Amino acid sequence: MYLILWEFIVAAGREEAFAREYGPEGCWVRFFRQSQEYRGTELVRDVQNRRRYLTMDLWKSRSAYELFCEQESDLYSALDKVCEAFTENETLLGRFETSGNPVSFFHSGRD
């Protein structure tokens, strides 16, 4: 499995909209669900800094993620541009390969 971890600082007053679009039924999950290799996204909010969020996107493999992003690069860029309005800062924290089965809290909408 392949995990991509992002950190977001959400613009003041945009927390609800951000959570809606980056959450389990948001635009990013709907977009990624086009791929059978997508395994889910989890959105978490910092308990100290209520404007800080992390997203964890899980894919079957690095190659599956990279192929999807390559094939859908125009749509990815367009969606990213729209979602810039929700955040002050976005940081890629890392890309990781998991050592076993995915954590059970990931939501893909596929049961």
Beta strands, then each sheet from edge to edge (+ up, - down):
strand 1: 2-10
strand 2: 38-45
strand 3: 52-59
strand 4: 87-97
sheet 1: 2+ 3- 1+ 4-
end
